[in-house]
């Protein structure tokens, strides 16, 4: 399971011109689910996202989490994070989990965030979306559950 996390001033997601969700200060999490991922991967990543200290404290140090600042989260499914880019010039999506499996883990991830005290808004799984982001910093992190200790 892979996540690209961006600290934002605001963000929104639309499908077909309809705004599905919007947030103020917080994090946008692009989530990719790979074959072989499990609930343990969702637990690991959700725990990291909730506790990630990427917001400045009064001293200007990245010392506060989204939860600490009462920030919002927007989670967007993005299977392209699972692309194999090493062969040829066209991305291969063989590493991505099948849609039914991926959607279940995507939903589990959101449920786990909320169980940890963060309200997560979301895009629409398996849809073409327009995501608007006012990246704050810019501050962007990449997490891969397969690289966990």
C-alpha angles and dihedrals in degrees: 000000000000131000132189108200122196126188107225142187087209139341142181139187127212137187118197093346093307116119107229099180142352134187139190123216111354142074136315111209118198105198127199122187119206132198109276095027116137143183088278089063091050090048092050095047096043090051091050093047094050093048098037106127101213103132122088123251123212089284093056094250122133093249106127131079128216087258091053092055094039087245126171129240130216114193118198124185111231118176091180088078086073095055122132105229099169099088124058124332101283116080115247117215099195092115092059117101118247111270097254092050093043094049092052092053091043089055091044089053092053092046090051092051090052092046086056091055102264121119108221126200118199149201122234117278116242095007133119103251138186110220118194116197134181095199111210111220091344092272116170130163134186121213125187117187090208089066094057118128 
